Structure formats: C-alpha cells, structure tokens
C-alpha cells in the first residue's frame, strides 16, 4: 500500500509536473492544479546539464529529449573574439548512451512533460489554484478556486519564485532578491560547424550558444544591470545587437541575423534560498519556490527535477511521511545550497571582473557537487 494515497501538486511547471509523474509511479492518486488556464510555459532555450539529464532519465523522458532537442558532449570555451581557449568535458553521468549535456526549447520541454504527466494518470485542472490550506490530524484540507474542497495526505507547492504556497505555509521565509545581473536569450539558425555548446568570455559580458535541434540554437548573454527593470519590446533587437558587438566566431553572423523572428527575451536574475525545513506539517515546497538560482551552472530547473525524484524515492521506502520529509531535507538542502550560492557567486565574479582563476576554481568545486549522486 502506498504511503501517500492522495496528493495535491500546486503548480504545473517543470518541477510540479516531474513530481506528479513520480508520485503516480508509487501508485498514489495525484491531483495537479495550475493557475494558467492554458498551461503555458514561456521562454527560449534551456541548457540541459549532465545532472539534469540524469534526473530526467529517472522521470522517463530521455528519449523524447533526444528526439525533440539536441544532446551533445563537451563545452568549448572561447575568447570574446572566438579563439578557442579550452575544451571542457561533460561526463556522461546519465549513462553511457546519454550525452553529457544538451539543449531544448523550454516550451518543447514543457510539452514533453505535459504529455508524460497526463499519460501518468495525474488529474490536471487548469485555471485553478488553492484558495485555502488547513491542516489537522495528519491531513491537509484544501479549498481550490474552482469551488472544490478535498483532503490530501501530502500537498506539494511547486508554484515558482513568487510562490503563494510559500507565503501561506512558510510565513517567515525570505523573499527573492535581485542579483544585479540579467540574461538575454534568442533563437537563431544553427551553423554546421557548431557541434555542441560554446561559451564566449567577454568582460563583463558572457555569451553562450547551445544547439536545441539540428536546425536551431539558442543564444544567451549575461549582462550586469543595477536594477531589475525589463526592456521595452521595441528595443530588444537593437539592444542585443549592440551588446554582441565585441563578439566574434559564430556570434557575428547570429548578431547580423537577429530580427523579429529571433524570439528575443530579457529577464533579470533573482535568487532565493529558504532555510530548512521546506515543509510545514504535510505541505512541502520544491523547486524555485524554495531554491531559485541563476543559470550559471545550468542547474536551476534540474535541481527542481531532482527534488521530485528524491521525495518520491523517500516516500517509497519510509515508514512514515514525517520520516520521508526529514530524509528529503537531509538529501536536498546542502546540495541546493551549493548550487544557489555558487551560481550567484559566479555571476558576482562576472559583474565585478573577478580573476578567471577564482571563477574556474568555483566552477570545478560546484560541478563536483553536481556530478555526485543525488
């Protein structure tokens, strides 16, 4: 008999869908409520690190990622002008048959996870979220905005950076804070010579390109900004072109080809690390709701997927829900802390023009943590 007979997931993003899939594998009845009536995901490309691919392999979507994205090995480091500095290996930690890194369009990844969530038997209700959460006698009573009142053994809040579940259940949790940096993203044709991911190191700007299919790549550029303002849509193309002016190699043709079709986005970076524990009673928070980070280690989404894998693993073998939640925190907090703090520190070094040796050492240490078993 499953330890969890009935669970509710609040939030239908990457972490929320992943945990719903994993809980269904345990035989639990799972409801998922998503506030967006169209269950949309915005964004351009997303980098898939080896640890993230390992987690997605556990979820069961590796074949779909390989079919609809681009899985490759290695990272090429270049100067801003495009001269190669080094080849960085990406170990195949998801298995010998799975390349060590990759890229995919974020909406495509979301579509793959949506299909897997529905196929799992999760009961999904869109345009709905919680109205109230009350706990008593080991049960969580939830009223939802579509007028239902249900009782659950476990509720999981996976509702993102501005989590309403966090504000309701963990009232003393800190709010997200701006890191002083933001990211530009765009989609462009993939040149034949781009076999895998490449990074171009300017100062203080950094540009990366990553294949997301046989035909396309996504480009990102990190930029320091004093305040977390957004950029007017009418200014996106010319502003990004100007920021890319110093970069050579494959970046030059990409810059010249930018246009309305390039799906350019700018987003400020936010950080959040909620102190342990990430649960109160039988309500647990995962993903960006408790550990939002910057993409400097390509692991923000990945550690949310890891949360899903780990809580399901612990529920499958624990003697009680309380024991499972405690073991979850034992496995997750320190790992997520390293990812959040190291990612933010890498961004600080970029903004401040810190020594490359410090950047490389921090990257090595953080990657050693990420490559370790979860």
MIGU-190545 format. One record per residue (C-alpha): z, x, y; residue in three letters; residue number from 1. Coordinates in pm, whole numbers, always signed. Last residue first. Layout:
+--------+--------+--------+-----+-----+
|      Z |      X |      Y | res |   n |
+--------+--------+--------+-----+-----+
|      Z |      X |      Y | ALA | NUM |
...
+--------+--------+--------+-----+-----+
! end
This chain:
+--------+--------+--------+-----+-----+
|      Z |      X |      Y | res |   n |
+--------+--------+--------+-----+-----+
|   -557 |  +2175 |  +1280 | UNK | 374 |
|   -678 |  +2489 |  +1107 | UNK | 373 |
|   -726 |  +2789 |  +1337 | UNK | 372 |
|  -1055 |  +2816 |  +1527 | UNK | 371 |
|   -901 |  +2653 |  +1835 | UNK | 370 |
|   -609 |  +2895 |  +1851 | UNK | 369 |
|   -834 |  +3199 |  +1815 | UNK | 368 |
|  -1062 |  +3044 |  +2078 | UNK | 367 |
|   -775 |  +3037 |  +2326 | UNK | 366 |
|   -691 |  +3404 |  +2272 | UNK | 365 |
|  -1052 |  +3518 |  +2298 | UNK | 364 |
|  -1116 |  +3311 |  +2611 | UNK | 363 |
|   -802 |  +3447 |  +2776 | UNK | 362 |
|   -914 |  +3803 |  +2703 | UNK | 361 |
|  -1266 |  +3738 |  +2834 | UNK | 360 |
|  -1143 |  +3585 |  +3160 | UNK | 359 |
|   -892 |  +3865 |  +3216 | UNK | 358 |
|  -1164 |  +4125 |  +3153 | UNK | 357 |
|  -1401 |  +3943 |  +3389 | UNK | 356 |
|  -1156 |  +4002 |  +3674 | UNK | 355 |
|  -1081 |  +3697 |  +3890 | UNK | 354 |
|  -1334 |  +3559 |  +4137 | UNK | 353 |
|  -1084 |  +3299 |  +4256 | UNK | 352 |
|  -1284 |  +2994 |  +4151 | UNK | 351 |
|  -1385 |  +3146 |  +3817 | UNK | 350 |
|  -1033 |  +3265 |  +3740 | UNK | 349 |
|   -898 |  +2920 |  +3826 | UNK | 348 |
|  -1150 |  +2758 |  +3591 | UNK | 347 |
|  -1037 |  +2984 |  +3309 | UNK | 346 |
|   -678 |  +2889 |  +3392 | UNK | 345 |
|   -764 |  +2518 |  +3362 | UNK | 344 |
|   -921 |  +2571 |  +3021 | UNK | 343 |
|   -627 |  +2786 |  +2905 | UNK | 342 |
|   -371 |  +2528 |  +3017 | UNK | 341 |
|   -545 |  +2232 |  +2854 | UNK | 340 |
|   -645 |  +2406 |  +2530 | UNK | 339 |
|   -310 |  +2583 |  +2483 | UNK | 338 |
|   -119 |  +2260 |  +2550 | UNK | 337 |
|   -339 |  +2074 |  +2302 | UNK | 336 |
|   -246 |  +2316 |  +2024 | UNK | 335 |
|   +120 |  +2312 |  +2122 | UNK | 334 |
|   +141 |  +1933 |  +2124 | UNK | 333 |
|    -63 |  +1842 |  +1819 | UNK | 332 |
|    +94 |  +1950 |  +1492 | UNK | 331 |
|   +460 |  +1884 |  +1569 | UNK | 330 |
|   +359 |  +1570 |  +1760 | UNK | 329 |
|   +184 |  +1428 |  +1456 | UNK | 328 |
|   +481 |  +1518 |  +1239 | UNK | 327 |
|   +709 |  +1311 |  +1460 | UNK | 326 |
|   +465 |  +1019 |  +1459 | UNK | 325 |
|   +433 |  +1028 |  +1081 | UNK | 324 |
|   +811 |  +1038 |  +1032 | UNK | 323 |
|   +854 |   +739 |  +1263 | UNK | 322 |
|   +584 |   +551 |  +1072 | UNK | 321 |
|   +775 |   +605 |   +749 | UNK | 320 |
|   +746 |   +792 |   +418 | UNK | 319 |
|   +454 |   +999 |   +548 | UNK | 318 |
|   +145 |  +1085 |   +341 | UNK | 317 |
|   -144 |   +875 |   +471 | UNK | 316 |
|    +18 |   +823 |   +813 | UNK | 315 |
|    +14 |  +1199 |   +867 | UNK | 314 |
|   -354 |  +1232 |   +784 | UNK | 313 |
|   -443 |   +934 |  +1002 | UNK | 312 |
|   -248 |  +1081 |  +1294 | UNK | 311 |
|   -421 |  +1417 |  +1240 | UNK | 310 |
|   -782 |  +1294 |  +1230 | UNK | 309 |
|   -746 |  +1079 |  +1539 | UNK | 308 |
|   -575 |  +1355 |  +1735 | UNK | 307 |
|   -856 |  +1590 |  +1627 | UNK | 306 |
|  -1105 |  +1350 |  +1787 | UNK | 305 |
|   -907 |  +1380 |  +2112 | UNK | 304 |
|   -907 |  +1758 |  +2070 | UNK | 303 |
|  -1284 |  +1747 |  +2049 | UNK | 302 |
|  -1337 |  +1542 |  +2363 | UNK | 301 |
|  -1178 |  +1809 |  +2580 | UNK | 300 |
|  -1293 |  +2100 |  +2363 | UNK | 299 |
|  -1588 |  +2275 |  +2527 | UNK | 298 |
|  -1352 |  +2562 |  +2617 | UNK | 297 |
|  -1429 |  +2548 |  +2990 | UNK | 296 |
|  -1476 |  +2170 |  +2969 | UNK | 295 |
|  -1173 |  +2075 |  +3185 | UNK | 294 |
|   -871 |  +1901 |  +3042 | UNK | 293 |
|   -709 |  +1566 |  +2980 | UNK | 292 |
|   -409 |  +1572 |  +2748 | UNK | 291 |
|   -214 |  +1244 |  +2743 | UNK | 290 |
|   -457 |   +957 |  +2812 | UNK | 289 |
|   -740 |  +1206 |  +2767 | UNK | 288 |
|   -697 |  +1185 |  +2390 | UNK | 287 |
|   -403 |  +1011 |  +2224 | UNK | 286 |
|   -120 |   +772 |  +2309 | UNK | 285 |
|   +118 |   +623 |  +2053 | UNK | 284 |
|   +298 |   +288 |  +2064 | UNK | 283 |
|   +540 |   +224 |  +1775 | UNK | 282 |
|   +857 |   +321 |  +1956 | UNK | 281 |
|   +747 |   +527 |  +2251 | UNK | 280 |
|   +479 |   +783 |  +2182 | UNK | 279 |
|   +334 |  +1096 |  +2333 | UNK | 278 |
|   +653 |  +1293 |  +2280 | UNK | 277 |
|   +614 |  +1539 |  +2433 | UNK | 276 |
|   +528 |  +1625 |  +2792 | UNK | 275 |
|   +205 |  +1474 |  +2930 | UNK | 274 |
|    -62 |  +1734 |  +3002 | UNK | 273 |
|   -316 |  +1623 |  +3260 | UNK | 272 |
|   -606 |  +1791 |  +3433 | UNK | 271 |
|   -888 |  +1663 |  +3651 | UNK | 270 |
|  -1231 |  +1813 |  +3717 | UNK | 269 |
|  -1455 |  +1652 |  +3981 | UNK | 268 |
|  -1781 |  +1492 |  +3863 | UNK | 267 |
|  -2141 |  +1543 |  +3971 | UNK | 266 |
|  -2429 |  +1379 |  +3785 | UNK | 265 |
|  -2804 |  +1444 |  +3766 | UNK | 264 |
|  -3008 |  +1223 |  +3532 | UNK | 263 |
|  -3311 |  +1454 |  +3559 | UNK | 262 |
|  -3572 |  +1177 |  +3600 | UNK | 261 |
|  -3515 |  +1153 |  +3976 | UNK | 260 |
|  -3615 |  +1515 |  +4007 | UNK | 259 |
|  -3540 |  +1870 |  +3896 | UNK | 258 |
|  -3846 |  +2066 |  +3784 | UNK | 257 |
|  -3801 |  +2358 |  +4023 | UNK | 256 |
|  -3445 |  +2412 |  +3906 | UNK | 255 |
|  -3542 |  +2399 |  +3538 | UNK | 254 |
|  -3821 |  +2650 |  +3602 | UNK | 253 |
|  -3572 |  +2891 |  +3761 | UNK | 252 |
|  -3289 |  +2835 |  +3510 | UNK | 251 |
|  -3483 |  +2980 |  +3215 | UNK | 250 |
|  -3413 |  +3330 |  +3346 | UNK | 249 |
|  -3298 |  +3332 |  +3708 | UNK | 248 |
|  -3001 |  +3197 |  +3903 | UNK | 247 |
|  -2934 |  +3253 |  +4273 | UNK | 246 |
|  -3092 |  +2925 |  +4388 | UNK | 245 |
|  -2903 |  +2703 |  +4141 | UNK | 244 |
|  -2660 |  +2573 |  +4405 | UNK | 243 |
|  -2953 |  +2487 |  +4634 | UNK | 242 |
|  -3128 |  +2291 |  +4361 | UNK | 241 |
|  -2805 |  +2105 |  +4285 | UNK | 240 |
|  -2769 |  +1999 |  +4648 | UNK | 239 |
|  -3136 |  +1898 |  +4674 | UNK | 238 |
|  -3122 |  +1673 |  +4368 | UNK | 237 |
|  -2782 |  +1511 |  +4428 | UNK | 236 |
|  -2810 |  +1426 |  +4799 | UNK | 235 |
|  -2939 |  +1067 |  +4773 | UNK | 234 |
|  -2673 |   +991 |  +4512 | UNK | 233 |
|  -2397 |  +1078 |  +4756 | UNK | 232 |
|  -2161 |  +1338 |  +4615 | UNK | 231 |
|  -1809 |  +1256 |  +4494 | UNK | 230 |
|  -1496 |  +1390 |  +4655 | UNK | 229 |
|  -1230 |  +1575 |  +4461 | UNK | 228 |
|  -1119 |  +1809 |  +4742 | UNK | 227 |
|  -1136 |  +2184 |  +4793 | UNK | 226 |
|  -1451 |  +2233 |  +4587 | UNK | 225 |
|  -1526 |  +2513 |  +4340 | UNK | 224 |
|  -1853 |  +2466 |  +4146 | UNK | 223 |
|  -1929 |  +2454 |  +3775 | UNK | 222 |
|  -2293 |  +2412 |  +3674 | UNK | 221 |
|  -2414 |  +2223 |  +3371 | UNK | 220 |
|  -2757 |  +2196 |  +3213 | UNK | 219 |
|  -2860 |  +1971 |  +2930 | UNK | 218 |
|  -3147 |  +2047 |  +2705 | UNK | 217 |
|  -3442 |  +1843 |  +2584 | UNK | 216 |
|  -3733 |  +1840 |  +2338 | UNK | 215 |
|  -3589 |  +1952 |  +2004 | UNK | 214 |
|  -3264 |  +1780 |  +2092 | UNK | 213 |
|  -2946 |  +1847 |  +2292 | UNK | 212 |
|  -3014 |  +2213 |  +2363 | UNK | 211 |
|  -2745 |  +2379 |  +2577 | UNK | 210 |
|  -2770 |  +2536 |  +2921 | UNK | 209 |
|  -2479 |  +2681 |  +3114 | UNK | 208 |
|  -2438 |  +2778 |  +3476 | UNK | 207 |
|  -2142 |  +2950 |  +3641 | UNK | 206 |
|  -2070 |  +2962 |  +4014 | UNK | 205 |
|  -1803 |  +3184 |  +4171 | UNK | 204 |
|  -1964 |  +3428 |  +4121 | UNK | 203 |
|  -2257 |  +3397 |  +3883 | UNK | 202 |
|  -2244 |  +3412 |  +3506 | UNK | 201 |
|  -2535 |  +3249 |  +3324 | UNK | 200 |
|  -2439 |  +3094 |  +2989 | UNK | 199 |
|  -2676 |  +3023 |  +2702 | UNK | 198 |
|  -2666 |  +2775 |  +2413 | UNK | 197 |
|  -2924 |  +2794 |  +2136 | UNK | 196 |
|  -3288 |  +2874 |  +2060 | UNK | 195 |
|  -3414 |  +2855 |  +2418 | UNK | 194 |
|  -3754 |  +3029 |  +2395 | UNK | 193 |
|  -3941 |  +2701 |  +2342 | UNK | 192 |
|  -3824 |  +2564 |  +2680 | UNK | 191 |
|  -3613 |  +2248 |  +2657 | UNK | 190 |
|  -3712 |  +1982 |  +2911 | UNK | 189 |
|  -3427 |  +1893 |  +3150 | UNK | 188 |
|  -3107 |  +1691 |  +3165 | UNK | 187 |
|  -2854 |  +1741 |  +3444 | UNK | 186 |
|  -2483 |  +1806 |  +3492 | UNK | 185 |
|  -2286 |  +1926 |  +3793 | UNK | 184 |
|  -1921 |  +2009 |  +3742 | UNK | 183 |
|  -1614 |  +2016 |  +3963 | UNK | 182 |
|  -1342 |  +2255 |  +4069 | UNK | 181 |
|  -1016 |  +2247 |  +4258 | UNK | 180 |
|   -815 |  +2134 |  +3954 | UNK | 179 |
|   -733 |  +1779 |  +4063 | UNK | 178 |
|   -416 |  +1625 |  +3920 | UNK | 177 |
|   -358 |  +1352 |  +3661 | UNK | 176 |
|    -33 |  +1157 |  +3696 | UNK | 175 |
|   +289 |  +1270 |  +3532 | UNK | 174 |
|   +459 |  +1063 |  +3261 | UNK | 173 |
|   +785 |   +892 |  +3360 | UNK | 172 |
|   +660 |   +540 |  +3277 | UNK | 171 |
|   +546 |   +630 |  +2928 | UNK | 170 |
|   +477 |   +276 |  +2798 | UNK | 169 |
|   +312 |    +92 |  +3087 | UNK | 168 |
|   +159 |   +380 |  +3283 | UNK | 167 |
|    +46 |   +542 |  +2960 | UNK | 166 |
|   -109 |   +216 |  +2836 | UNK | 165 |
|   -295 |   +177 |  +3168 | UNK | 164 |
|   -460 |   +512 |  +3106 | UNK | 163 |
|   -625 |   +668 |  +3412 | UNK | 162 |
|   -749 |   +965 |  +3210 | UNK | 161 |
|   -858 |   +768 |  +2907 | UNK | 160 |
|   -780 |   +444 |  +2728 | UNK | 159 |
|   -690 |   +576 |  +2385 | UNK | 158 |
|   -361 |   +389 |  +2351 | UNK | 157 |
|   -271 |   +345 |  +1986 | UNK | 156 |
|    -65 |    +45 |  +1877 | UNK | 155 |
|   +117 |    +50 |  +1543 | UNK | 154 |
|   +268 |   -212 |  +1310 | UNK | 153 |
|    +99 |   -488 |  +1509 | UNK | 152 |
|   +177 |   -846 |  +1618 | UNK | 151 |
|    -86 |  -1051 |  +1798 | UNK | 150 |
|   -108 |  -1274 |  +2106 | UNK | 149 |
|   -456 |  -1378 |  +2212 | UNK | 148 |
|   -565 |  -1504 |  +2553 | UNK | 147 |
|   -874 |  -1290 |  +2613 | UNK | 146 |
|   -665 |  -1063 |  +2835 | UNK | 145 |
|   -461 |   -945 |  +2542 | UNK | 144 |
|    -97 |  -1015 |  +2460 | UNK | 143 |
|    +52 |   -751 |  +2235 | UNK | 142 |
|   +366 |   -776 |  +2024 | UNK | 141 |
|   +454 |   -440 |  +1870 | UNK | 140 |
|   +665 |   -448 |  +1556 | UNK | 139 |
|   +954 |   -233 |  +1435 | UNK | 138 |
|  +1215 |   -499 |  +1505 | UNK | 137 |
|  +1112 |   -539 |  +1869 | UNK | 136 |
|   +841 |   -408 |  +2101 | UNK | 135 |
|   +656 |   -572 |  +2391 | UNK | 134 |
|   +313 |   -489 |  +2530 | UNK | 133 |
|   +146 |   -701 |  +2798 | UNK | 132 |
|   -201 |   -787 |  +2931 | UNK | 131 |
|   -396 |   -567 |  +2692 | UNK | 130 |
|   -770 |   -514 |  +2719 | UNK | 129 |
|  -1083 |   -722 |  +2675 | UNK | 128 |
|  -1447 |   -713 |  +2783 | UNK | 127 |
|  -1527 |   -601 |  +2431 | UNK | 126 |
|  -1354 |   -711 |  +2111 | UNK | 125 |
|  -1405 |   -490 |  +1805 | UNK | 124 |
|  -1272 |   -575 |  +1458 | UNK | 123 |
|  -1295 |   -245 |  +1268 | UNK | 122 |
|  -1487 |   -290 |   +943 | UNK | 121 |
|  -1586 |    +75 |   +906 | UNK | 120 |
|  -1951 |    -12 |   +976 | UNK | 119 |
|  -1850 |   -129 |  +1324 | UNK | 118 |
|  -1679 |   +201 |  +1399 | UNK | 117 |
|  -1961 |   +406 |  +1245 | UNK | 116 |
|  -2223 |   +229 |  +1458 | UNK | 115 |
|  -2010 |   +275 |  +1768 | UNK | 114 |
|  -1958 |   +643 |  +1683 | UNK | 113 |
|  -2333 |   +707 |  +1663 | UNK | 112 |
|  -2387 |   +513 |  +1987 | UNK | 111 |
|  -2115 |   +716 |  +2161 | UNK | 110 |
|  -2281 |  +1039 |  +2053 | UNK | 109 |
|  -2612 |   +911 |  +2191 | UNK | 108 |
|  -2441 |   +812 |  +2519 | UNK | 107 |
|  -2297 |  +1167 |  +2544 | UNK | 106 |
|  -2632 |  +1333 |  +2489 | UNK | 105 |
|  -2595 |  +1599 |  +2222 | UNK | 104 |
|  -2509 |  +1967 |  +2198 | UNK | 103 |
|  -2429 |  +2220 |  +1932 | UNK | 102 |
|  -2195 |  +2478 |  +1789 | UNK | 101 |
|  -2115 |  +2674 |  +1472 | UNK | 100 |
|  -2397 |  +2546 |  +1255 | UNK |  99 |
|  -2293 |  +2321 |   +960 | UNK |  98 |
|  -2400 |  +2417 |   +605 | UNK |  97 |
|  -2140 |  +2691 |   +563 | UNK |  96 |
|  -1860 |  +2451 |   +657 | UNK |  95 |
|  -1707 |  +2311 |   +976 | UNK |  94 |
|  -1583 |  +2661 |  +1062 | UNK |  93 |
|  -1934 |  +2800 |  +1105 | UNK |  92 |
|  -1831 |  +3079 |  +1342 | UNK |  91 |
|  -1991 |  +3083 |  +1689 | UNK |  90 |
|  -2100 |  +3439 |  +1764 | UNK |  89 |
|  -2126 |  +3561 |  +2125 | UNK |  88 |
|  -2442 |  +3755 |  +2207 | UNK |  87 |
|  -2394 |  +3981 |  +2506 | UNK |  86 |
|  -2503 |  +4070 |  +2857 | UNK |  85 |
|  -2855 |  +3929 |  +2862 | UNK |  84 |
|  -3036 |  +3954 |  +3194 | UNK |  83 |
|  -3096 |  +3609 |  +3344 | UNK |  82 |
|  -3044 |  +3672 |  +3717 | UNK |  81 |
|  -2696 |  +3519 |  +3707 | UNK |  80 |
|  -2609 |  +3767 |  +3435 | UNK |  79 |
|  -2640 |  +3646 |  +3079 | UNK |  78 |
|  -2418 |  +3545 |  +2786 | UNK |  77 |
|  -2599 |  +3407 |  +2480 | UNK |  76 |
|  -2399 |  +3173 |  +2259 | UNK |  75 |
|  -2436 |  +3154 |  +1881 | UNK |  74 |
|  -2548 |  +2908 |  +1618 | UNK |  73 |
|  -2723 |  +2575 |  +1668 | UNK |  72 |
|  -2675 |  +2202 |  +1615 | UNK |  71 |
|  -2908 |  +1985 |  +1826 | UNK |  70 |
|  -2855 |  +1612 |  +1862 | UNK |  69 |
|  -2988 |  +1298 |  +1689 | UNK |  68 |
|  -3033 |  +1422 |  +1333 | UNK |  67 |
|  -2761 |  +1689 |  +1330 | UNK |  66 |
|  -2515 |  +1455 |  +1495 | UNK |  65 |
|  -2605 |  +1181 |  +1244 | UNK |  64 |
|  -2548 |  +1418 |   +951 | UNK |  63 |
|  -2213 |  +1528 |  +1096 | UNK |  62 |
|  -2084 |  +1169 |  +1136 | UNK |  61 |
|  -1807 |  +1144 |   +876 | UNK |  60 |
|  -1483 |  +1146 |  +1077 | UNK |  59 |
|  -1385 |  +1466 |   +894 | UNK |  58 |
|  -1720 |  +1619 |   +990 | UNK |  57 |
|  -1646 |  +1509 |  +1346 | UNK |  56 |
|  -1328 |  +1718 |  +1341 | UNK |  55 |
|  -1510 |  +2026 |  +1214 | UNK |  54 |
|  -1784 |  +1968 |  +1473 | UNK |  53 |
|  -1517 |  +1969 |  +1743 | UNK |  52 |
|  -1372 |  +2295 |  +1608 | UNK |  51 |
|  -1720 |  +2452 |  +1609 | UNK |  50 |
|  -1788 |  +2342 |  +1966 | UNK |  49 |
|  -2001 |  +2039 |  +2052 | UNK |  48 |
|  -2123 |  +2054 |  +2411 | UNK |  47 |
|  -2180 |  +1719 |  +2580 | UNK |  46 |
|  -2491 |  +1608 |  +2764 | UNK |  45 |
|  -2529 |  +1354 |  +3041 | UNK |  44 |
|  -2272 |  +1093 |  +3126 | UNK |  43 |
|  -2179 |   +729 |  +3096 | UNK |  42 |
|  -2048 |   +538 |  +2796 | UNK |  41 |
|  -2092 |   +162 |  +2776 | UNK |  40 |
|  -1904 |    -94 |  +2568 | UNK |  39 |
|  -2094 |   -379 |  +2740 | UNK |  38 |
|  -1783 |   -588 |  +2817 | UNK |  37 |
|  -1602 |   -277 |  +2935 | UNK |  36 |
|  -1228 |   -326 |  +2868 | UNK |  35 |
|  -1247 |   -221 |  +2504 | UNK |  34 |
|  -1019 |   -375 |  +2242 | UNK |  33 |
|  -1008 |   -237 |  +1888 | UNK |  32 |
|   -848 |   -424 |  +1599 | UNK |  31 |
|   -774 |   -240 |  +1276 | UNK |  30 |
|   -662 |   -373 |   +938 | UNK |  29 |
|   -536 |    -71 |   +745 | UNK |  28 |
|   -700 |    +51 |   +427 | UNK |  27 |
|   -640 |   +418 |   +499 | UNK |  26 |
|  -1011 |   +468 |   +571 | UNK |  25 |
|   -975 |   +197 |   +837 | UNK |  24 |
|   -727 |   +420 |  +1015 | UNK |  23 |
|   -984 |   +700 |  +1034 | UNK |  22 |
|  -1258 |   +480 |  +1182 | UNK |  21 |
|  -1021 |   +333 |  +1441 | UNK |  20 |
|   -901 |   +682 |  +1532 | UNK |  19 |
|  -1256 |   +801 |  +1598 | UNK |  18 |
|  -1348 |   +495 |  +1802 | UNK |  17 |
|  -1049 |   +545 |  +2027 | UNK |  16 |
|  -1101 |   +919 |  +2068 | UNK |  15 |
|  -1469 |   +884 |  +2165 | UNK |  14 |
|  -1422 |   +581 |  +2390 | UNK |  13 |
|  -1336 |   +228 |  +2283 | UNK |  12 |
|   -994 |   +190 |  +2441 | UNK |  11 |
|   -681 |    +18 |  +2310 | UNK |  10 |
|   -656 |    +61 |  +1933 | UNK |   9 |
|   -449 |   -201 |  +1751 | UNK |   8 |
|   -309 |   -152 |  +1403 | UNK |   7 |
|   -231 |   -376 |  +1105 | UNK |   6 |
|   -100 |   -288 |   +761 | UNK |   5 |
|    +15 |    +61 |   +852 | UNK |   4 |
|   +195 |   +241 |   +567 | UNK |   3 |
|    -93 |   +133 |   +346 | UNK |   2 |
|     +0 |     +0 |     +0 | UNK |   1 |
+--------+--------+--------+-----+-----+
! end
